[in-house]
């Protein structure tokens, strides 16, 4: 069974639920993972996976949901993460036409690059909102380390997501069962 043959609902529901749990845990459990300004970004993995493995419209709705929840919890400007996640989903949906992220090295590269895209989009939004805001000189180094941390932890979160999708798929009614 290929990725296109299965229903997208188990993947959509599993990604949404895991993304919500990771957002909630980011305020408690993942708060210790931060090294100075560098913080773990597991939601980038969820958004990259949605962009590559879900149809565009459900992936965009998922990005809206995860971005909005993350914006509310982070306390920043509402809409920045929504915009950044929508940009990542659309970029991954375009890349999905030529690329497949089934191998862990490519998953790591995709998450690292999309982490940079997310951070730059959010930084651009903050600069547009606060025109007088100065960008710290060390910010490019922080963004690079943030992308590296996201890339190094990506296989863990992809594995967790795939396990959850497998669990949801097991309990999801299939068309083949009713036809037999």
HELIX and SHEET records of a PDB file:
HELIX    1   1 UNK A    9  UNK A   26  1                                  18    
HELIX    2   2 UNK A   29  UNK A   33  5                                   5    
HELIX    3   3 UNK A   42  UNK A   53  1                                  12    
HELIX    4   4 UNK A   56  UNK A   74  1                                  19    
HELIX    5   5 UNK A   80  UNK A   95  1                                  16    
HELIX    6   6 UNK A  104  UNK A  129  1                                  26    
HELIX    7   7 UNK A  139  UNK A  171  1                                  33    
HELIX    8   8 UNK A  175  UNK A  179  1                                   5    
END                                                                             
